[in-house]
Amino acid sequence: MQPIEKCRACEGKKLKLFFDFGIQPLANSLLKNPNEFEKSYPLSLSWCEDCNLVQLNHTADPKELFSEYVWVTGTSSTAKMYSQVFCSEVLKRSEANENRYILEVASNDGTFLQPFLNKGFNVLGIDPAQNIVRIANASGMPTICGFFGRGLAREIIDKHGYPQIVIARNVLPHVANLHDFIEGLSLCMDDDSVLALEIHYAKVILEELHYDSIYHEHLCYFSLKSVEKLLNAFSLFVYDIAESPISGGSIVLYAKKVKVREEETVQRYRDIENVGMTNELSSWQSFANRAFQHRQQLLNIIDEEVKSHRHIVGYGASARSSTLLNFCGIDTGQISVIADQSHLKHKRFTPGTCIPIEAPDDVMNSKPDTVFIMAWNFLEEIALILKNDYRFKGRLIIPFPHPPKIMTIEEVLDGYYKR
Ligand SMILES: [Zn+2]
């Protein structure tokens, strides 16, 4: 596989490599048996000198990545709760018009369209994963199967007209052809339409050291500066920004096709990126060095548990945990099994590290001493399940945000309830 020759956003050729993870399997390609042959691809990051976008150097085939998908949004109660907040935040920023509809690109099972549907709006979802689209339609969420871009955008407006609101949550980093995708969003909008674009925020990734979010599906890691330049190139203008808890730290950008008065949040984000040096190469070089230190700290914690004969299991076989396990070289020597709530993952094995994945009931019945919270961005949700469903009183390994630590459930939930 050849590395990219130019920046995915601005097409500049001055790409500076700063972090090489080596050859890694696809993070969501769970194995059906531990001896199965698996394809692996180079995984490394570059920074564009022209637009400062942080991105992968290689593009895996999107059909291989997204046609059969194992992440179902509705399995997370955190995502379900946030979908209500997201709905009211979006409606605050758009003149609701019952004659028009709400379009979501990469709508998954429709969890985020559901609150709009409940309020009486017409909605339409689009998603490339056939298995997920079947789930969505079967539950009454109108969803088209396809990869979004100019072509599909034209078909949609021909058939349905312009939507009032276009939602694109955590999809932009997955897109290989950014120009086709952003132009598609722009084509779907008239001067009244509002775009709500949610991205895992590069500033949080940098500062909290979310190197586990780097895997083949996430081609780009956007800051306001890098995404704004790209949006402007297709006549989309950011006028407001909100925070989101998704992925451990995201932002929702609100944009229109016409320039309107910017809310003060936009300039505030530009300022904090300047002060935090979010868009500087030196910051990302130090990110890579810190990731290697983090790996050593985490391995020291796990070794200590193993030496003390504590039985460790994992919780949350997410795509992110795949990078973490492979980068740190953690396998069945340290962790015997991983619990996951999604039945689509049960009786499968983690890519590259071959750790079995089972239902939480089966894993917790093995009476672990320590639970490694791999899906740490759902920490509180998982801590509540461990406490209420399994009366678990052991230790938790929490890898992120930096530095990795060991805590009890009480310590985690104390922080949760005090908030
Ligand atoms: Zn660039």
Residues whose N, C-alpha, C, O or C-beta is under 5 A from the ligand:
A	BS01	ZN	C7 A9 C10 E11 G12 C48 D50 C51 N52 L53
